C-alpha cells in the first residue's frame, strides 16, 4: 500500500530544526559582535540544544518507530503521530522561556518560578505517554533486534528523565555537591543522546534492512556490548577531578565497551547500506572512537585541552542523528528525494569542517578571527537546507491527510 505523503508532524519537526539551527547560528554570530537584542549567549545556547532534543530528534524518532511498527507487525498506532506533534509543540513552547531566561527563575507576582524548567518537565509527560502506547502495541510480539533496540532506547529515555528530575530535586533541596550536580546533568544528556537517540536510530536502520542482517552474531554481540556499557558512560562527562577514581575506572571500561560495540555494529551495517548512508555511519564511527579515547583519563584531558567537546557532540547529534533521521525518513516514506539528501549531506559536512579550526588540532599559525567567522558562516547552509525542505513538504502536501497504515 502506498503511503499518502508524510505526517504533518515531520514537517513541523523540520521547522523546529530550522529554528534550533538558526538559534545556534545566532549564538556563533553573537560571539562575533552581532547584536543579540538583549539575549544572553548562554540562554541562546540552551534554547538551541533543548529544541534540537525535544522538538526535532525526539518527535522524528517517534514517527519513524510508529511507521515501522505498523509496517512489520500490522499493529497500527495512529497516536504516534499525535504524540510526535505534541512533542514538537512542547519543544517550541519550552524554547521561548529558555531563549529569554535560560534556567533562571522568573519573577511572577511575589514568586520566582523556573518557567523553562517547568515547561521542559511537561515535555517528559509526552515521552511517558509515548512509551505506554509503544508498550501496548508491542505486547506479545516477537522481539527481533530492532525491537529490542527500541525497548532499550525507551529505558534510557526514562533514565534520562530521572536525571532531570534528580537535578531539579537537588535544586529544591539546596544541595550544592558539584559531583552530583554534574553527574545528574550528564546522566540526562548521555542517556538521552547515546541511549534514546543512538539506540532508537540503530533500531530504525536495522528495521529497514533484511531481517537476516539483524540476526547475525556480530549484530547481537555488538548490541550487548553497548547495552552493558552504556549505563555508566555518563560519568565520562563529569570532570575528572570530581569523579572518584574507582568510578572513573569503571566508567572507562564501560566507554570502551560502548565504543567497540558501535564499531562492531558498523561492520555489520556499512556493507548493507547505500553510499549516502555511509556518511552518517562515518560520523558514528568518529563518535565511537572518541568515546574510546575519553575513556582513558590522559586522552580525556588531552581532548578537553584541545576543545574537542563541541565537534564531538556535532559528530553525534548532527552528523549521525540528524543525517540518519533525514535518510531514514526518505526510505520509510519512499520519498526518493536524492537531491535533498545531497543538500543535507554537503551542508552538514560544511558545518562539521567549520568547527575544526576552533580546536587545538588546527595549527596555531593558521588561527585567527577568521576561524570564528568560518564557524558562523558554516552554520547557515544546513539551516537553509532544512528550511527549504520544510517549505517543499508544505508546498507539495497531498490533499488527503496521512495515516499510519500497515504495509503488505
Residue pairs with C-beta under 8 A, 6 or more apart in sequence:
1 405
1 406
1 407
1 408
2 334
3 333
3 334
3 402
3 405
4 398
4 400
4 401
4 402
4 403
5 333
5 397
5 398
5 400
5 402
6 329
6 333
6 335
6 393
6 402
7 63
7 81
7 84
7 85
7 402
8 85
8 397
8 401
8 402
9 59
9 63
9 81
9 84
9 85
9 88
10 60
10 63
10 84
10 329
10 333
10 393
11 390
11 393
11 394
11 397
12 59
12 85
12 88
12 89
13 55
13 56
13 59
13 60
13 63
13 84
13 88
14 56
14 386
14 389
14 390
14 393
15 88
15 390
16 51
16 55
16 56
16 59
16 88
16 91
16 92
17 52
17 55
17 56
17 322
17 386
18 383
18 386
18 387
18 390
19 51
19 55
19 92
19 95
20 47
20 48
20 49
20 51
20 52
20 55
20 56
20 95
21 48
21 52
21 379
21 382
21 383
21 386
22 383
23 44
23 47
23 48
23 51
23 95
23 99
24 45
24 48
24 379
25 376
25 379
25 380
25 383
26 34
26 36
26 44
27 41
27 44
27 45
27 48
28 372
28 375
28 376
28 379
29 376
30 36
30 39
30 41
30 44
31 41
31 372
31 376
32 369
32 372
32 373
32 376
36 44
39 99
39 100
40 102
42 102
43 98
43 99
43 100
43 101
43 102
44 99
46 98
46 99
46 102
46 103
46 116
47 95
47 98
47 99
50 91
50 94
50 95
50 98
50 120
51 91
51 92
51 94
51 95
51 98
52 317
53 91
53 192
53 193
54 87
54 90
54 91
54 94
54 120
54 123
55 87
55 88
55 90
55 91
55 92
55 95
56 91
56 322
57 197
57 317
57 321
57 322
57 325
58 87
58 91
58 127
58 196
59 83
59 84
59 85
59 87
59 88
59 91
60 84
60 325
60 329
61 196
61 197
61 200
61 201
61 204
61 325
62 80
62 83
62 84
62 87
62 130
63 80
63 81
63 84
63 329
64 204
64 325
64 328
64 329
64 332
65 80
65 134
65 150
65 200
65 203
65 204
66 77
66 80
66 81
66 84
66 404
67 80
67 332
67 333
67 404
68 146
68 204
68 207
68 208
68 332
69 75
69 77
69 80
69 134
69 137
69 138
70 76
70 77
70 404
70 405
70 406
70 407
71 207
71 332
71 406
71 407
72 207
73 137
73 138
73 141
73 406
74 406
75 137
75 138
75 141
75 406
76 404
76 405
76 406
77 133
77 134
77 137
77 404
78 403
78 404
79 133
80 130
80 133
80 404
81 402
81 403
81 404
83 126
83 129
83 130
83 133
86 126
87 123
87 126
87 127
87 130
90 119
90 122
90 123
90 126
91 123
93 119
93 122
94 116
94 119
94 120
94 122
94 123
97 106
97 115
97 116
97 119
98 116
98 120
101 115
101 116
102 116
103 114
103 116
103 117
104 114
105 112
105 113
105 114
105 115
106 112
106 113
106 114
106 115
107 113
117 168
120 164
121 164
121 165
121 168
124 161
124 164
127 157
127 158
127 161
128 158
128 161
131 154
131 157
131 158
134 150
134 154
138 147
138 151
141 147
143 151
144 206
144 211
144 214
144 215
145 203
145 206
145 214
145 215
145 219
145 220
145 223
146 203
146 204
146 206
146 207
146 214
147 203
148 203
148 223
149 199
149 200
149 202
149 203
149 206
149 223
150 199
150 200
150 203
152 195
152 199
152 227
153 195
153 196
153 197
153 198
153 199
153 200
153 203
154 196
154 200
155 195
156 191
156 192
156 194
156 195
156 196
156 199
156 230
157 191
157 192
157 195
157 196
159 187
159 191
159 195
159 231
160 187
160 188
160 189
160 191
160 192
160 195
160 196
161 188
162 187
163 184
163 185
163 186
163 187
163 188
163 189
163 191
163 234
164 184
164 188
166 184
166 187
167 181
167 184
167 185
167 188
170 176
170 177
170 180
170 181
170 184
175 181
178 242
179 238
179 242
179 243
182 237
182 238
182 239
182 242
183 234
183 235
183 238
185 237
186 234
186 235
186 236
186 237
186 238
187 234
189 234
189 237
190 230
190 233
190 234
190 236
190 237
191 230
191 234
193 316
193 317
193 321
194 230
194 233
194 258
194 316
195 230
197 316
197 317
197 321
198 262
198 284
198 316
198 320
198 321
199 226
201 320
201 321
201 324
201 325
201 328
202 265
204 324
204 328
204 332
205 269
205 273
205 277
205 324
205 328
206 213
206 214
206 219
206 269
208 328
208 331
208 332
209 269
209 272
209 273
210 272
213 219
213 268
213 269
213 272
216 268
218 264
218 267
218 268
219 265
219 268
221 261
221 264
222 261
222 262
222 264
222 265
222 268
223 261
223 265
224 261
225 257
225 258
225 260
225 261
225 264
226 257
226 258
226 261
226 262
226 265
227 261
228 254
228 257
229 253
229 254
229 255
229 256
229 257
229 258
229 261
230 254
230 258
231 254
232 250
232 251
232 254
232 255
233 251
233 254
233 255
233 258
233 291
234 251
235 243
235 247
235 248
235 250
235 251
235 254
236 251
236 252
236 255
236 291
236 294
236 295
236 300
240 248
240 297
240 300
240 301
243 251
248 297
251 295
252 295
252 296
252 297
253 295
254 295
255 291
255 292
255 294
255 295
256 291
256 292
256 295
258 288
258 291
259 288
259 289
259 290
259 291
259 292
259 295
260 288
260 292
262 284
262 285
262 287
262 288
262 291
263 285
263 288
263 289
266 281
266 284
266 285
266 288
269 281
270 278
270 281
273 281
276 327
276 338
276 341
276 342
276 345
277 324
277 327
279 319
279 323
279 345
279 348
279 349
280 319
280 320
280 321
280 323
280 324
280 327
281 320
282 319
283 315
283 316
283 318
283 319
283 320
283 323
283 352
284 316
284 319
284 320
286 315
286 319
287 312
287 315
287 316
287 319
287 320
290 303
290 308
290 312
290 315
293 299
293 300
293 303
294 300
294 303
303 309
303 312
305 360
306 359
306 360
306 361
307 358
307 359
307 360
308 359
308 360
308 361
310 355
310 358
311 352
311 355
311 356
311 358
311 359
314 351
314 352
314 355
315 352
318 348
318 351
318 352
318 382
319 348
319 352
322 344
322 348
323 344
323 345
323 348
326 340
326 341
326 344
326 389
327 341
327 344
329 335
330 336
330 337
330 340
330 341
340 385
340 389
340 392
343 385
343 388
343 389
344 382
344 385
344 386
344 389
346 381
347 381
347 382
347 384
347 385
348 382
350 378
350 381
350 382
351 378
351 379
351 381
351 382
353 378
354 374
354 375
354 377
354 378
354 379
355 375
355 378
356 362
357 366
357 367
357 370
357 371
357 374
357 375
358 371
358 372
358 375
362 371
